[in-house]
Amino acid sequence: MLDEKWLIEESAAQALVEILSRQQGENYKVFMHSDRPDIVIENQIDGTRLGVEVTHLFYDSEEARYVFGRSREPDHPPAPEYIEGYVRRLNALLQQKSEKAKGYNHEYPLALLIRVVSPLFHMCNFQVYSSSIVVPPSDFQIIWLLFYDFVQRRWTLLKRLR
């Protein structure tokens, strides 16, 4: 039986392989769904693999409940204080995941995919506050932020932090 966590990770990984395939002219696919890292993707042309840890960025637990349909709309206004708080949450998440990656037993290079699911924090906010984002040293060779494109109505905006 598939659980919600598995489906959410799989959805993020599918968006990643579609974007990478389109951007790089390669044919990527999800090779394996596991734990630590969550997903292994494979380049179908040369057979190289990449372990991908999938995580999601929320402002707080109330926003997470709202995004997953378990709560009424959060009452966070899109004010500068809120956006700055969001960047602080991103920095804390980057630190937490960087520490966690030290314990991974990986035979492939590692990447971190952070899907930004907030309806109030988007790529334009990231660009304004990018100088405040702290990417700590870690075993992740690549760190991506994945944003929803409201024009295309798909997860198509991928920003590389490392």
N, C-alpha and C positions, 0 to 999 in steps of 0.2 A: 504494500500500500504506500502510495506517495504522500509525503507530508507537506505542509505548507512551506516550511523552510526549504525543502528540496525544490519545490516548484518555483519559488522566488529566486533561488540561486540559478536554476536552469534558465529561467527567463532572462536574467541579467547576462548569463554566459551566451545565450543565443543572440542577444543584441550585440554583444562584443564581437562574436565571430562574423556576424553580418557586416558590421562596420569595418573590421580589419580586412575582410575579403574585398570589400568595395574600395577601401583606401589603398590597399597594397597590391591589388590585382592578384591576390593569392586566393586559394580555396581553403579556408579554415573550417574546422568542425569541432564540436564537443567530442572529445575522445573518451572521457571517463568522468563520472561524477563520484567524488569520494569525500574524504575529510582530511583537512590539513595537507594540501590545499583542497578547496571545495570542488574545483573543476580542473581537468587537464584538457587543454585544447591542442589540436594538431594541425600543422600546415600540411595539407594533402599533396602539395607539390614536392617538398623535400623531406617530409616526415618529422620535422622538428616539432618538439612539444614544449608547452609552457604551462606550468602550474599556476592556477589563478585562484586567489582567495577573494571571495565575494563578500562585500559588506554594504550596508546601507547607511546613509547619513540622514539623521533626523535632528530636529532642534531639541526635542525632548520626547518622553514616552507618550504624552498626549497627542503630539503630532503623528507619531507612529501608529497609534490606535486609529486616528482619523484617516490616515492614508490607507490603512487596511480595512476600513469600513466598520470599525468597532466603536466609534465615538462621533459626537457632533463636531463641527468644524472648530479647530483650535482658534483661540482668540488672540493670536499674535499678529499685531499689525506689521506691515512690511517697512518698519522704521529702521533708521541706521543702527539703533541699539540692538534690534533683533538680528540684523544681518551680521553685526560684529559678534554677537553671541553665537551665531551659526558658525562663523569662522573659528571661534574658540572651540566649539564642539568638533569641527573638522580637525583641528590641531590635536585635540585630545584623542580622537579616533586614530589619527595617523601614528601617534605615540603608542597607543595601546596595541595596534596591529603590528607595529614594528617590533615591539617586545615579544609578542606572541609568535612571530615568525621565527624567532631564534630556536624555538622548540620543534620546528618542522623538520621532518625527515624527507627531503625532496631530492629526487634524481633529475629533475628538470629545473631550468631557471624559474624563478618565482615572480609573479606579478600580483598587484593588489588592484582590484576593481571596486571603486566606491560609487555605488549608484545613488545619486542625489535625488531623493524622492519628494522633497518639500515642494509644495505648490507656490511657496513664497521666495525661495532661494533658487536662482537660476544662473546660467552662464554669464549674463551681464553683471550680476552681483559678484561672481567669482573674479571677473576681469578687473573690477574696481578694487577689490580687496586682496588680489593675488599676492601683493607684497607682504601681507600679514600672515600668509600660510607658511607654516614651518614643517618641512619634510625632514624627519630625523633619519640618520643612517639606519639601514636595515638590510635584511636579506632580500628584500624586494628589488629586483633590477628595474622593474617598471611599476609606476603607480599612475592609474588613470582615474579621472572623475567622469562619470557617465551622466549626461543630462537628457531630459526629455525635450524633444523638439515639438513645440506646440503648433507649428505650422504644418509639419509633416505628420504630426500625431504618432510619433514613434520615438524610441530611444535611439537617437542618431548623433548626438553631440558628445564627442569624446575629447577630453582635454588631458594631456599628459603632464603630470607633475614631475616625473622622473623617467 
